[in-house]
Amino acid sequence: MSDQQCSRLSWADPVGQAQQVFRLALTALSRPAQAHAFVPCPADTAADELPAGLSPELAALALSLCDNETTVWLAPGLDTEDVRAWFRFHCGTVMVA
């Protein structure tokens, strides 16, 4: 994944969009019987450029919840070099095996 690809996957308004996704995540967790959609999903416009296995919804949650102090473990099916590179570039996360 090149830096040019990564820059197109970033949010235009990181603070505002992270707050929207965080609020939606809290709402979804507090009302588990209801379906919730990420609208607007910040990564929708570049969904075809996300690494394989990383959905726009998961990317939005990662961008809003992860930072350079967050340690991230990826499930075996999602643990690829492209996904790890995406997390390192966008979130600055520490990846664990």
TORLO-541014 format. One record per atom (N, C-alpha, C): residue number from 1; x, y, z; atom name. Coordinates in Angstrom, 3 decimals, padded with zeros to 6 digits, always signed. Each point is the difference from the previous one (the first is absolute). Layout:
// residues N
<gudren resi="NUM" c1="X" c2="Y" c3="Z" name="CA"/>
...
END
This chain:
// residues 97
<gudren resi="1" c1="+000.856" c2="-001.180" c3="+000.000" name="N"/>
<gudren resi="1" c1="-000.856" c2="+001.180" c3="+000.000" name="CA"/>
<gudren resi="1" c1="+000.896" c2="+001.234" c3="+000.000" name="C"/>
<gudren resi="2" c1="-000.161" c2="+000.848" c3="-000.968" name="N"/>
<gudren resi="2" c1="+000.840" c2="+001.187" c3="-000.090" name="CA"/>
<gudren resi="2" c1="-000.551" c2="+001.126" c3="+000.864" name="C"/>
<gudren resi="3" c1="+000.855" c2="+000.982" c3="+000.296" name="N"/>
<gudren resi="3" c1="-000.442" c2="+001.153" c3="+000.779" name="CA"/>
<gudren resi="3" c1="-001.096" c2="+000.764" c3="-000.721" name="C"/>
<gudren resi="4" c1="+000.036" c2="+000.019" c3="-001.331" name="N"/>
<gudren resi="4" c1="-001.027" c2="+000.705" c3="-000.760" name="CA"/>
<gudren resi="4" c1="-001.353" c2="-000.674" c3="+000.205" name="C"/>
<gudren resi="5" c1="-000.040" c2="-001.330" c3="-000.001" name="N"/>
<gudren resi="5" c1="-001.247" c2="-000.702" c3="+000.258" name="CA"/>
<gudren resi="5" c1="-000.490" c2="+000.314" c3="+001.402" name="C"/>
<gudren resi="6" c1="+000.916" c2="-000.024" c3="+000.965" name="N"/>
<gudren resi="6" c1="-000.385" c2="+000.238" c3="+001.382" name="CA"/>
<gudren resi="6" c1="-000.616" c2="+001.377" c3="+000.184" name="C"/>
<gudren resi="7" c1="+000.554" c2="+001.014" c3="-000.651" name="N"/>
<gudren resi="7" c1="-000.500" c2="+001.357" c3="+000.197" name="CA"/>
<gudren resi="7" c1="-001.432" c2="+000.152" c3="-000.495" name="C"/>
<gudren resi="8" c1="-000.413" c2="-000.784" c3="-000.985" name="N"/>
<gudren resi="8" c1="-001.377" c2="+000.100" c3="-000.491" name="CA"/>
<gudren resi="8" c1="-000.986" c2="-000.655" c3="+000.957" name="C"/>
<gudren resi="9" c1="+000.483" c2="-000.825" c3="+000.937" name="N"/>
<gudren resi="9" c1="-000.880" c2="-000.677" c3="+000.932" name="CA"/>
<gudren resi="9" c1="-000.200" c2="+000.785" c3="+001.284" name="C"/>
<gudren resi="10" c1="+000.653" c2="+001.129" c3="+000.150" name="N"/>
<gudren resi="10" c1="-000.093" c2="+000.783" c3="+001.227" name="CA"/>
<gudren resi="10" c1="-001.271" c2="+000.830" c3="+000.036" name="C"/>
<gudren resi="11" c1="-000.377" c2="+000.405" c3="+001.193" name="N"/>
<gudren resi="11" c1="-001.173" c2="+000.855" c3="+000.172" name="CA"/>
<gudren resi="11" c1="+000.352" c2="+001.448" c3="-000.286" name="C"/>
<gudren resi="12" c1="-000.961" c2="+000.727" c3="-000.571" name="N"/>
<gudren resi="12" c1="+000.186" c2="+001.432" c3="-000.255" name="CA"/>
<gudren resi="12" c1="-000.101" c2="+000.788" c3="+001.309" name="C"/>
<gudren resi="13" c1="-000.922" c2="-000.398" c3="+000.888" name="N"/>
<gudren resi="13" c1="-000.202" c2="+000.644" c3="+001.301" name="CA"/>
<gudren resi="13" c1="+000.161" c2="-001.065" c3="+001.084" name="C"/>
<gudren resi="14" c1="+001.234" c2="-000.335" c3="+000.374" name="N"/>
<gudren resi="14" c1="+000.229" c2="-001.123" c3="+000.915" name="CA"/>
<gudren resi="14" c1="-000.736" c2="+000.115" c3="+001.335" name="C"/>
<gudren resi="15" c1="-000.029" c2="+001.175" c3="+000.591" name="N"/>
<gudren resi="15" c1="-000.634" c2="+000.143" c3="+001.310" name="CA"/>
<gudren resi="15" c1="-001.511" c2="-000.185" c3="-000.113" name="C"/>
<gudren resi="16" c1="-000.621" c2="+000.721" c3="-000.900" name="N"/>
<gudren resi="16" c1="-001.455" c2="-000.077" c3="-000.155" name="CA"/>
<gudren resi="16" c1="-000.479" c2="-001.383" c3="-000.421" name="C"/>
<gudren resi="17" c1="+000.700" c2="-000.593" c3="-000.958" name="N"/>
<gudren resi="17" c1="-000.416" c2="-001.314" c3="-000.485" name="CA"/>
<gudren resi="17" c1="+000.265" c2="-001.086" c3="+001.037" name="C"/>
<gudren resi="18" c1="+001.081" c2="+000.100" c3="+000.750" name="N"/>
<gudren resi="18" c1="+000.263" c2="-000.965" c3="+001.066" name="CA"/>
<gudren resi="18" c1="-001.069" c2="+000.105" c3="+001.085" name="C"/>
<gudren resi="19" c1="-000.430" c2="+001.211" c3="+000.302" name="N"/>
<gudren resi="19" c1="-001.061" c2="+000.187" c3="+000.992" name="CA"/>
<gudren resi="19" c1="-001.309" c2="-000.615" c3="-000.483" name="C"/>
<gudren resi="20" c1="-000.333" c2="+000.156" c3="-001.277" name="N"/>
<gudren resi="20" c1="-001.229" c2="-000.589" c3="-000.543" name="CA"/>
<gudren resi="20" c1="+000.028" c2="-001.516" c3="+000.105" name="C"/>
<gudren resi="21" c1="+001.113" c2="-000.604" c3="-000.394" name="N"/>
<gudren resi="21" c1="+000.116" c2="-001.454" c3="+000.036" name="CA"/>
<gudren resi="21" c1="-000.002" c2="-000.491" c3="+001.445" name="C"/>
<gudren resi="22" c1="+000.681" c2="+000.691" c3="+000.900" name="N"/>
<gudren resi="22" c1="+000.033" c2="-000.400" c3="+001.404" name="CA"/>
<gudren resi="22" c1="-001.399" c2="+000.045" c3="+000.607" name="C"/>
<gudren resi="23" c1="-000.738" c2="+001.062" c3="-000.283" name="N"/>
<gudren resi="23" c1="-001.367" c2="+000.111" c3="+000.517" name="CA"/>
<gudren resi="23" c1="-000.866" c2="-001.132" c3="-000.533" name="C"/>
<gudren resi="24" c1="+000.131" c2="-000.311" c3="-001.282" name="N"/>
<gudren resi="24" c1="-000.770" c2="-001.088" c3="-000.580" name="CA"/>
<gudren resi="24" c1="+000.390" c2="-001.337" c3="+000.624" name="C"/>
<gudren resi="25" c1="+001.288" c2="-000.203" c3="+000.259" name="N"/>
<gudren resi="25" c1="+000.444" c2="-001.239" c3="+000.642" name="CA"/>
<gudren resi="25" c1="-000.603" c2="-000.121" c3="+001.401" name="C"/>
<gudren resi="26" c1="-000.004" c2="+001.083" c3="+000.765" name="N"/>
<gudren resi="26" c1="-000.605" c2="-000.031" c3="+001.332" name="CA"/>
<gudren resi="26" c1="-001.493" c2="-000.273" c3="-000.076" name="C"/>
<gudren resi="27" c1="-000.670" c2="+000.615" c3="-000.960" name="N"/>
<gudren resi="27" c1="-001.432" c2="-000.240" c3="-000.179" name="CA"/>
<gudren resi="27" c1="-000.263" c2="-001.453" c3="-000.364" name="C"/>
<gudren resi="28" c1="+000.792" c2="-000.548" c3="-000.904" name="N"/>
<gudren resi="28" c1="-000.176" c2="-001.389" c3="-000.411" name="CA"/>
<gudren resi="28" c1="+000.247" c2="-000.957" c3="+001.166" name="C"/>
<gudren resi="29" c1="+001.006" c2="+000.290" c3="+000.819" name="N"/>
<gudren resi="29" c1="+000.278" c2="-000.859" c3="+001.149" name="CA"/>
<gudren resi="29" c1="-001.081" c2="+000.094" c3="+001.071" name="C"/>
<gudren resi="30" c1="-000.620" c2="+001.157" c3="+000.128" name="N"/>
<gudren resi="30" c1="-001.040" c2="+000.172" c3="+001.012" name="CA"/>
<gudren resi="30" c1="-001.367" c2="-000.501" c3="-000.473" name="C"/>
<gudren resi="31" c1="-000.146" c2="-000.218" c3="-001.284" name="N"/>
<gudren resi="31" c1="-001.256" c2="-000.522" c3="-000.562" name="CA"/>
<gudren resi="31" c1="+000.316" c2="-001.181" c3="-000.927" name="C"/>
<gudren resi="32" c1="+000.413" c2="-001.141" c3="+000.561" name="N"/>
<gudren resi="32" c1="+000.468" c2="-001.117" c3="-000.822" name="CA"/>
<gudren resi="32" c1="-001.071" c2="-000.660" c3="-000.858" name="C"/>
<gudren resi="33" c1="-001.254" c2="+000.184" c3="+000.317" name="N"/>
<gudren resi="33" c1="-001.063" c2="-000.655" c3="-000.771" name="CA"/>
<gudren resi="33" c1="-000.360" c2="+000.775" c3="-001.269" name="C"/>
<gudren resi="34" c1="+000.531" c2="+001.179" c3="-000.151" name="N"/>
<gudren resi="34" c1="-000.299" c2="+000.824" c3="-001.166" name="CA"/>
<gudren resi="34" c1="+001.170" c2="-000.027" c3="-000.974" name="C"/>
<gudren resi="35" c1="-000.329" c2="+000.051" c3="-001.289" name="N"/>
<gudren resi="35" c1="+001.040" c2="+000.097" c3="-001.035" name="CA"/>
<gudren resi="35" c1="+000.412" c2="+001.462" c3="-000.150" name="C"/>
<gudren resi="36" c1="+001.277" c2="+000.232" c3="-000.162" name="N"/>
<gudren resi="36" c1="+000.531" c2="+001.355" c3="-000.163" name="CA"/>
<gudren resi="36" c1="+000.896" c2="+000.030" c3="-001.228" name="C"/>
<gudren resi="37" c1="-000.090" c2="+001.073" c3="-000.755" name="N"/>
<gudren resi="37" c1="+000.828" c2="+000.149" c3="-001.198" name="CA"/>
<gudren resi="37" c1="+000.934" c2="+001.192" c3="+000.174" name="C"/>
<gudren resi="38" c1="+001.195" c2="-000.132" c3="-000.526" name="N"/>
<gudren resi="38" c1="+000.945" c2="+001.114" c3="+000.008" name="CA"/>
<gudren resi="38" c1="-000.345" c2="+000.921" c3="-001.159" name="C"/>
<gudren resi="39" c1="-000.749" c2="+001.059" c3="+000.287" name="N"/>
<gudren resi="39" c1="-000.383" c2="+000.951" c3="-001.037" name="CA"/>
<gudren resi="39" c1="+000.310" c2="+001.387" c3="+000.520" name="C"/>
<gudren resi="40" c1="+000.842" c2="+000.774" c3="-000.620" name="N"/>
<gudren resi="40" c1="+000.844" c2="-000.413" c3="-001.114" name="CA"/>
<gudren resi="40" c1="+001.222" c2="-000.750" c3="+000.524" name="C"/>
<gudren resi="41" c1="+000.412" c2="-001.000" c3="-000.708" name="N"/>
<gudren resi="41" c1="+001.199" c2="-000.747" c3="+000.365" name="CA"/>
<gudren resi="41" c1="+001.192" c2="+000.695" c3="-000.631" name="C"/>
<gudren resi="42" c1="+000.936" c2="+000.481" c3="+000.779" name="N"/>
<gudren resi="42" c1="+001.132" c2="+000.771" c3="-000.529" name="CA"/>
<gudren resi="42" c1="+000.823" c2="-000.734" c3="-001.046" name="C"/>
<gudren resi="43" c1="+000.074" c2="-001.311" c3="+000.078" name="N"/>
<gudren resi="43" c1="+000.851" c2="-000.738" c3="-000.931" name="CA"/>
<gudren resi="43" c1="-000.757" c2="-000.482" c3="-001.237" name="C"/>
<gudren resi="44" c1="-001.295" c2="+000.316" c3="-000.120" name="N"/>
<gudren resi="44" c1="-000.802" c2="-000.501" c3="-001.125" name="CA"/>
<gudren resi="44" c1="+000.577" c2="+000.355" c3="-001.355" name="C"/>
<gudren resi="45" c1="+000.492" c2="+001.214" c3="-000.154" name="N"/>
<gudren resi="45" c1="+000.468" c2="+000.432" c3="-001.311" name="CA"/>
<gudren resi="45" c1="+001.233" c2="-000.765" c3="-000.443" name="C"/>
<gudren resi="46" c1="+000.734" c2="-000.559" c3="+000.950" name="N"/>
<gudren resi="46" c1="+001.217" c2="-000.727" c3="-000.345" name="CA"/>
<gudren resi="46" c1="-000.098" c2="-001.471" c3="+000.410" name="C"/>
<gudren resi="47" c1="-001.230" c2="-000.520" c3="+000.130" name="N"/>
<gudren resi="47" c1="-000.189" c2="-001.371" c3="+000.474" name="CA"/>
<gudren resi="47" c1="+000.712" c2="-001.012" c3="-000.877" name="C"/>
<gudren resi="48" c1="+000.055" c2="+000.258" c3="-001.293" name="N"/>
<gudren resi="48" c1="+000.681" c2="-000.941" c3="-000.897" name="CA"/>
<gudren resi="48" c1="+001.518" c2="+000.051" c3="+000.164" name="C"/>
<gudren resi="49" c1="+000.514" c2="+001.007" c3="+000.698" name="N"/>
<gudren resi="49" c1="+001.439" c2="+000.127" c3="+000.215" name="CA"/>
<gudren resi="49" c1="+000.436" c2="-000.484" c3="+001.378" name="C"/>
<gudren resi="50" c1="-000.952" c2="-000.441" c3="+000.833" name="N"/>
<gudren resi="50" c1="+000.362" c2="-000.544" c3="+001.302" name="CA"/>
<gudren resi="50" c1="+000.646" c2="-001.367" c3="-000.190" name="C"/>
<gudren resi="51" c1="+000.883" c2="-000.389" c3="+000.903" name="N"/>
<gudren resi="51" c1="+000.591" c2="-001.333" c3="-000.109" name="CA"/>
<gudren resi="51" c1="-001.080" c2="-001.082" c3="+000.077" name="C"/>
<gudren resi="52" c1="+000.254" c2="-001.129" c3="-000.619" name="N"/>
<gudren resi="52" c1="-000.958" c2="-001.107" c3="+000.002" name="CA"/>
<gudren resi="52" c1="-000.341" c2="-000.383" c3="+001.441" name="C"/>
<gudren resi="53" c1="-001.287" c2="-000.145" c3="+000.271" name="N"/>
<gudren resi="53" c1="-000.470" c2="-000.388" c3="+001.321" name="CA"/>
<gudren resi="53" c1="-000.352" c2="+001.161" c3="+000.903" name="C"/>
<gudren resi="54" c1="+000.419" c2="+001.196" c3="-000.351" name="N"/>
<gudren resi="54" c1="-000.272" c2="+001.180" c3="+000.820" name="CA"/>
<gudren resi="54" c1="-001.190" c2="+000.744" c3="-000.595" name="C"/>
<gudren resi="55" c1="-001.146" c2="-000.093" c3="+000.657" name="N"/>
<gudren resi="55" c1="-001.216" c2="+000.649" c3="-000.499" name="CA"/>
<gudren resi="55" c1="+000.026" c2="+001.494" c3="+000.332" name="C"/>
<gudren resi="56" c1="-000.798" c2="+000.797" c3="-000.695" name="N"/>
<gudren resi="56" c1="-000.074" c2="+001.429" c3="+000.324" name="CA"/>
<gudren resi="56" c1="-000.426" c2="+000.246" c3="+001.449" name="C"/>
<gudren resi="57" c1="-000.886" c2="-000.847" c3="+000.511" name="N"/>
<gudren resi="57" c1="-000.459" c2="+000.160" c3="+001.383" name="CA"/>
<gudren resi="57" c1="+001.129" c2="-000.274" c3="+000.990" name="C"/>
<gudren resi="58" c1="+000.753" c2="-001.059" c3="-000.239" name="N"/>
<gudren resi="58" c1="+001.132" c2="-000.323" c3="+000.870" name="CA"/>
<gudren resi="58" c1="+001.077" c2="+001.081" c3="-000.096" name="C"/>
<gudren resi="59" c1="+000.218" c2="+000.501" c3="-001.199" name="N"/>
<gudren resi="59" c1="+000.982" c2="+001.078" c3="-000.179" name="CA"/>
<gudren resi="59" c1="-000.434" c2="+001.248" c3="+000.767" name="C"/>
<gudren resi="60" c1="-001.284" c2="+000.332" c3="-000.059" name="N"/>
<gudren resi="60" c1="-000.507" c2="+001.173" c3="+000.712" name="CA"/>
<gudren resi="60" c1="+000.154" c2="-000.170" c3="+001.508" name="C"/>
<gudren resi="61" c1="-000.319" c2="-001.196" c3="+000.518" name="N"/>
<gudren resi="61" c1="+000.181" c2="-000.251" c3="+001.436" name="CA"/>
<gudren resi="61" c1="+001.471" c2="+000.095" c3="+000.392" name="C"/>
<gudren resi="62" c1="+000.860" c2="-000.563" c3="-000.822" name="N"/>
<gudren resi="62" c1="+001.436" c2="+000.056" c3="+000.299" name="CA"/>
<gudren resi="62" c1="+000.497" c2="+001.440" c3="+000.025" name="C"/>
<gudren resi="63" c1="-000.434" c2="+000.802" c3="-000.961" name="N"/>
<gudren resi="63" c1="+000.438" c2="+001.400" c3="-000.045" name="CA"/>
<gudren resi="63" c1="-000.496" c2="+000.787" c3="+001.203" name="C"/>
<gudren resi="64" c1="-001.162" c2="-000.362" c3="+000.532" name="N"/>
<gudren resi="64" c1="-000.539" c2="+000.757" c3="+001.128" name="CA"/>
<gudren resi="64" c1="+000.473" c2="-000.522" c3="+001.354" name="C"/>
<gudren resi="65" c1="+000.386" c2="-001.278" c3="+000.092" name="N"/>
<gudren resi="65" c1="+000.346" c2="-000.576" c3="+001.294" name="CA"/>
<gudren resi="65" c1="+001.497" c2="-000.220" c3="+000.218" name="C"/>
<gudren resi="66" c1="+000.767" c2="-000.091" c3="-001.061" name="N"/>
<gudren resi="66" c1="+001.424" c2="-000.353" c3="+000.134" name="CA"/>
<gudren resi="66" c1="+000.901" c2="+001.213" c3="-000.179" name="C"/>
<gudren resi="67" c1="+001.069" c2="+000.007" c3="+000.778" name="N"/>
<gudren resi="67" c1="+001.026" c2="+001.036" c3="-000.165" name="CA"/>
<gudren resi="67" c1="+001.363" c2="-000.612" c3="+000.297" name="C"/>
<gudren resi="68" c1="+001.008" c2="+000.837" c3="+000.167" name="N"/>
<gudren resi="68" c1="+001.357" c2="-000.511" c3="+000.192" name="CA"/>
<gudren resi="68" c1="+000.208" c2="-000.674" c3="+001.350" name="C"/>
<gudren resi="69" c1="-000.954" c2="+000.097" c3="+000.911" name="N"/>
<gudren resi="69" c1="+000.098" c2="-000.676" c3="+001.289" name="CA"/>
<gudren resi="69" c1="-000.820" c2="-001.285" c3="+000.034" name="C"/>
<gudren resi="70" c1="-000.644" c2="-000.336" c3="-001.113" name="N"/>
<gudren resi="70" c1="-000.863" c2="-001.177" c3="-000.077" name="CA"/>
<gudren resi="70" c1="+000.787" c2="-001.184" c3="-000.537" name="C"/>
<gudren resi="71" c1="-000.125" c2="-001.122" c3="+000.692" name="N"/>
<gudren resi="71" c1="+000.595" c2="-001.241" c3="-000.475" name="CA"/>
<gudren resi="71" c1="-001.097" c2="-000.782" c3="-000.716" name="C"/>
<gudren resi="72" c1="+000.275" c2="-000.445" c3="-001.209" name="N"/>
<gudren resi="72" c1="-001.006" c2="-000.688" c3="-000.805" name="CA"/>
<gudren resi="72" c1="+000.454" c2="-001.422" c3="-000.321" name="C"/>
<gudren resi="73" c1="-000.897" c2="-000.944" c3="+000.243" name="N"/>
<gudren resi="73" c1="+000.191" c2="-001.383" c3="-000.404" name="CA"/>
<gudren resi="73" c1="-001.002" c2="-000.271" c3="-001.106" name="C"/>
<gudren resi="74" c1="+000.455" c2="-000.588" c3="-001.084" name="N"/>
<gudren resi="74" c1="-000.876" c2="-000.314" c3="-001.124" name="CA"/>
<gudren resi="74" c1="-000.290" c2="-001.491" c3="-000.041" name="C"/>
<gudren resi="75" c1="-001.251" c2="-000.344" c3="-000.284" name="N"/>
<gudren resi="75" c1="-000.385" c2="-001.401" c3="-000.156" name="CA"/>
<gudren resi="75" c1="+000.803" c2="-000.592" c3="-001.152" name="C"/>
<gudren resi="76" c1="+000.288" c2="-001.309" c3="+000.031" name="N"/>
<gudren resi="76" c1="+000.817" c2="-000.620" c3="-001.047" name="CA"/>
<gudren resi="76" c1="-000.482" c2="+000.282" c3="-001.429" name="C"/>
<gudren resi="77" c1="-001.290" c2="+000.042" c3="-000.232" name="N"/>
<gudren resi="77" c1="-000.510" c2="+000.262" c3="-001.339" name="CA"/>
<gudren resi="77" c1="+000.196" c2="+001.437" c3="-000.465" name="C"/>
<gudren resi="78" c1="+000.251" c2="+000.895" c3="+000.932" name="N"/>
<gudren resi="78" c1="+000.165" c2="+001.421" c3="-000.317" name="CA"/>
<gudren resi="78" c1="+001.456" c2="+000.441" c3="+000.110" name="C"/>
<gudren resi="79" c1="+000.840" c2="-000.861" c3="+000.529" name="N"/>
<gudren resi="79" c1="+001.392" c2="+000.351" c3="+000.270" name="CA"/>
<gudren resi="79" c1="+000.861" c2="-000.148" c3="-001.262" name="C"/>
<gudren resi="80" c1="-000.033" c2="+001.041" c3="-000.833" name="N"/>
<gudren resi="80" c1="+000.831" c2="+000.035" c3="-001.205" name="CA"/>
<gudren resi="80" c1="+000.893" c2="+001.234" c3="+000.068" name="C"/>
<gudren resi="81" c1="+001.035" c2="+000.016" c3="-000.807" name="N"/>
<gudren resi="81" c1="+000.909" c2="+001.151" c3="+000.005" name="CA"/>
<gudren resi="81" c1="-000.715" c2="+001.280" c3="-000.447" name="C"/>
<gudren resi="82" c1="-000.929" c2="-000.099" c3="-000.951" name="N"/>
<gudren resi="82" c1="-000.740" c2="+001.186" c3="-000.446" name="CA"/>
<gudren resi="82" c1="-000.860" c2="+000.586" c3="+001.118" name="C"/>
<gudren resi="83" c1="-000.680" c2="-000.855" c3="+000.757" name="N"/>
<gudren resi="83" c1="-000.837" c2="+000.475" c3="+001.109" name="CA"/>
<gudren resi="83" c1="+000.881" c2="+000.592" c3="+001.093" name="C"/>
<gudren resi="84" c1="+001.116" c2="-000.667" c3="+000.311" name="N"/>
<gudren resi="84" c1="+000.925" c2="+000.528" c3="+001.003" name="CA"/>
<gudren resi="84" c1="+000.540" c2="+001.374" c3="-000.424" name="C"/>
<gudren resi="85" c1="+000.348" c2="+000.131" c3="-001.274" name="N"/>
<gudren resi="85" c1="+000.508" c2="+001.279" c3="-000.517" name="CA"/>
<gudren resi="85" c1="-001.075" c2="+001.083" c3="+000.098" name="C"/>
<gudren resi="86" c1="-001.243" c2="-000.372" c3="-000.289" name="N"/>
<gudren resi="86" c1="-001.102" c2="+000.964" c3="+000.083" name="CA"/>
<gudren resi="86" c1="-000.144" c2="+000.494" c3="+001.433" name="C"/>
<gudren resi="87" c1="-000.008" c2="-000.918" c3="+000.970" name="N"/>
<gudren resi="87" c1="-000.123" c2="+000.385" c3="+001.410" name="CA"/>
<gudren resi="87" c1="+001.179" c2="+000.857" c3="+000.446" name="C"/>
<gudren resi="88" c1="+001.206" c2="-000.376" c3="-000.379" name="N"/>
<gudren resi="88" c1="+001.177" c2="+000.783" c3="+000.399" name="CA"/>
<gudren resi="88" c1="-000.053" c2="+001.407" c3="-000.591" name="C"/>
<gudren resi="89" c1="-000.366" c2="+000.101" c3="-001.281" name="N"/>
<gudren resi="89" c1="-000.003" c2="+001.306" c3="-000.659" name="CA"/>
<gudren resi="89" c1="-001.115" c2="+000.898" c3="+000.539" name="C"/>
<gudren resi="90" c1="-001.222" c2="-000.520" c3="+000.064" name="N"/>
<gudren resi="90" c1="-001.151" c2="+000.835" c3="+000.359" name="CA"/>
<gudren resi="90" c1="-000.171" c2="+000.219" c3="+001.493" name="C"/>
<gudren resi="91" c1="+000.326" c2="-000.994" c3="+000.793" name="N"/>
<gudren resi="91" c1="-000.261" c2="+000.083" c3="+001.420" name="CA"/>
<gudren resi="91" c1="+001.263" c2="+000.100" c3="+000.847" name="C"/>
<gudren resi="92" c1="+001.142" c2="-000.372" c3="-000.573" name="N"/>
<gudren resi="92" c1="+001.241" c2="+000.006" c3="+000.757" name="CA"/>
<gudren resi="92" c1="+000.021" c2="-001.055" c3="+001.089" name="C"/>
<gudren resi="93" c1="-000.808" c2="-001.038" c3="-000.158" name="N"/>
<gudren resi="93" c1="-000.135" c2="-001.017" c3="+001.030" name="CA"/>
<gudren resi="93" c1="+001.229" c2="-000.889" c3="+000.101" name="C"/>
<gudren resi="94" c1="+000.141" c2="-000.606" c3="+001.165" name="N"/>
<gudren resi="94" c1="+001.011" c2="-001.021" c3="+000.230" name="CA"/>
<gudren resi="94" c1="-000.667" c2="-001.328" c3="-000.307" name="C"/>
<gudren resi="95" c1="+000.577" c2="-000.764" c3="-000.913" name="N"/>
<gudren resi="95" c1="-000.568" c2="-001.278" c3="-000.396" name="CA"/>
<gudren resi="95" c1="+000.656" c2="-001.117" c3="+000.801" name="C"/>
<gudren resi="96" c1="-000.800" c2="-000.934" c3="+000.484" name="N"/>
<gudren resi="96" c1="+000.537" c2="-001.161" c3="+000.718" name="CA"/>
<gudren resi="96" c1="-000.275" c2="-001.248" c3="-000.813" name="C"/>
<gudren resi="97" c1="+000.797" c2="-001.029" c3="+000.215" name="N"/>
<gudren resi="97" c1="-000.141" c2="-001.246" c3="-000.757" name="CA"/>
<gudren resi="97" c1="-001.184" c2="-000.800" c3="+000.475" name="C"/>
END
